[in-house]
Amino acid sequence: MTIKNKTIIVTGGTSGIGEACSKTFVARGANVVMASIQQAEGEALEAELSSTGQAKFILCDVTDEEQVKELIKNAKSTFGQIDAIHCNAGAWGKGTVEEFDDVIWNKVMGVNVKGAMLTAKYGIPALREAGGGTFLMTTSVAAQIGFPQHAVYCASKAASEALLRCLTTDYAGVVRVVGISPGTVRTPMLAASCEGWDRPVEELYAEVAEKIPVRRLGEPQDVANAAAFLLSDEASYINGTILTLDGGTFALPPW
Ligand SMILES: NC(=O)c1ccc[n+]([C@@H]2O[C@H](COP(=O)([O-])OP(=O)(O)OC[C@H]3O[C@@H](n4cnc5c(N)ncnc54)[C@H](O)[C@@H]3O)[C@@H](O)[C@H]2O)c1
């Protein structure tokens, strides 16, 4: 299972799932470009990973077309070509539709849908130039589950899965397009989504873990292991597929 010497861009590559992916890809010999809006974290991670491998941080807001264009250009000039893109940057926001406004739309739809579109718009031509490559998206079980007070987030993740299928069709023969749909993964985003409850986060996590058939939350490393496989040549026949990575949550009956 090898991703050795591949150049991989990871958007949102400096926190949670993306950070674990960046570290895992570098540990397995890939050249990694981490792109996010977290300058301090990005620079620190670049310094940490550069001591054992090839890593570069590029500050990039994926909702900004010029910045995404620059990201791809900069990544190409750093490592010569781009073999894979892990479109993972994500934003979360709470609320029912009655709390809906342009702020939450622009944040959540902006990053999760527009950001993914722009990453594909500029990233796919670079993959084509390299002779084909893999476009991996982090979606979510929120595409299928109506989580309470997650209207915009759930809609955004359903949109990202629809986009994944369209990319698979439009770039058939050029780019392999795959997804990972995580369930509940212990990251800063999950912690933020648990704020405001009447119990400590760890207590909430323990309660959720009991409801997951593997009896634990997902860890960022679980996603990184699956991502490294999906980006490897051994996964070359996996295309248009979204891997559900939820510890068996979807298998549970509702009682
Ligand atoms: N944690 C979970 O339980 C869970 C479950 C399913 C799917 N996901 C998805 O996994 C992905 C990673 O989330 P996470 O849980 O690691 O969260 P996180 O908050 O730890 O990381 C999100 C990353 O996205 C980056 N980001 C946010 N806005 C950005 C922007 N405008 N431009 C560029 N980068 C931006 C952040 O800087 C950060 O690096 C997201 O797409 C999220 O929706 C998470």
The ligand as a Tripos MOL2 file, in Angstrom:
@<TRIPOS>MOLECULE
LIG
   44    48     1     0     0
SMALL
NO_CHARGES

@<TRIPOS>ATOM
      1 N1        -15.1350   15.4670   13.3640 N.am      1 LIG1
      2 C1        -16.1480   14.7780   12.8930 C.2       1 LIG1
      3 O1        -16.8650   14.0860   13.6540 O.2       1 LIG1
      4 C2        -16.4560   14.7960   11.4180 C.ar      1 LIG1
      5 C3        -17.4000   13.8730   10.9540 C.ar      1 LIG1
      6 C4        -17.6970   13.8410    9.5940 C.ar      1 LIG1
      7 C5        -17.0410   14.6920    8.7190 C.ar      1 LIG1
      8 N2        -16.1340   15.5900    9.2060 N.ar      1 LIG1
      9 C6        -15.4760   16.4560    8.2120 C.3       1 LIG1
     10 O2        -14.0770   16.2690    8.3140 O.3       1 LIG1
     11 C7        -13.4060   17.4370    7.8210 C.3       1 LIG1
     12 C8        -12.3600   17.8610    8.8240 C.3       1 LIG1
     13 O3        -13.0180   18.2690   10.0160 O.3       1 LIG1
     14 P1        -12.4030   18.1240   11.4900 P.3       1 LIG1
     15 O4        -13.4130   17.4460   12.3210 O.co2     1 LIG1
     16 O5        -11.0310   17.6280   11.4010 O.co2     1 LIG1
     17 O6        -12.4630   19.6550   11.9280 O.3       1 LIG1
     18 P2        -11.3590   20.7300   12.3370 P.3       1 LIG1
     19 O7        -12.1430   21.9290   12.7350 O.co2     1 LIG1
     20 O8        -10.4030   20.1350   13.2930 O.co2     1 LIG1
     21 O9        -10.5850   21.0200   10.9780 O.3       1 LIG1
     22 C9        -11.1320   21.7770    9.9430 C.3       1 LIG1
     23 C10       -10.0070   22.2900    9.0640 C.3       1 LIG1
     24 O10       -10.5880   23.0400    7.9840 O.3       1 LIG1
     25 C11        -9.8910   24.2810    7.8680 C.3       1 LIG1
     26 N3        -10.7240   25.3330    7.3060 N.ar      1 LIG1
     27 C12       -11.8670   25.8580    7.8220 C.ar      1 LIG1
     28 N4        -12.2930   26.8810    7.0470 N.ar      1 LIG1
     29 C13       -11.4070   26.9720    6.0260 C.ar      1 LIG1
     30 C14       -11.2820   27.8310    4.8940 C.ar      1 LIG1
     31 N5        -12.1660   28.8160    4.6530 N.pl3     1 LIG1
     32 N6        -10.2520   27.6320    4.0440 N.ar      1 LIG1
     33 C15        -9.3220   26.6670    4.2850 C.ar      1 LIG1
     34 N7         -9.3710   25.8380    5.3400 N.ar      1 LIG1
     35 C16       -10.4040   25.9990    6.1990 C.ar      1 LIG1
     36 C17        -9.4580   24.6080    9.2980 C.3       1 LIG1
     37 O11        -8.4170   25.5630    9.2780 O.3       1 LIG1
     38 C18        -9.0480   23.2310    9.8030 C.3       1 LIG1
     39 O12        -7.7210   22.9660    9.4120 O.3       1 LIG1
     40 C19       -14.5060   18.4620    7.5710 C.3       1 LIG1
     41 O13       -14.8440   18.4780    6.2020 O.3       1 LIG1
     42 C20       -15.6690   17.9350    8.4010 C.3       1 LIG1
     43 O14       -16.8950   18.3970    7.9200 O.3       1 LIG1
     44 C21       -15.8200   15.6530   10.5270 C.ar      1 LIG1
@<TRIPOS>BOND
     1     1     2 1
     2     2     3 2
     3     2     4 1
     4     4     5 ar
     5     4    44 ar
     6     5     6 ar
     7     6     7 ar
     8     7     8 ar
     9     8     9 1
    10     8    44 ar
    11     9    10 1
    12     9    42 1
    13    10    11 1
    14    11    12 1
    15    11    40 1
    16    12    13 1
    17    13    14 1
    18    14    15 2
    19    14    16 1
    20    14    17 1
    21    17    18 1
    22    18    19 2
    23    18    20 1
    24    18    21 1
    25    21    22 1
    26    22    23 1
    27    23    24 1
    28    23    38 1
    29    24    25 1
    30    25    26 1
    31    25    36 1
    32    26    27 ar
    33    26    35 ar
    34    27    28 ar
    35    28    29 ar
    36    29    30 ar
    37    29    35 ar
    38    30    31 1
    39    30    32 ar
    40    32    33 ar
    41    33    34 ar
    42    34    35 ar
    43    36    37 1
    44    36    38 1
    45    38    39 1
    46    40    41 1
    47    40    42 1
    48    42    43 1
@<TRIPOS>SUBSTRUCTURE
     1 LIG1         1 GROUP 0 **** ****
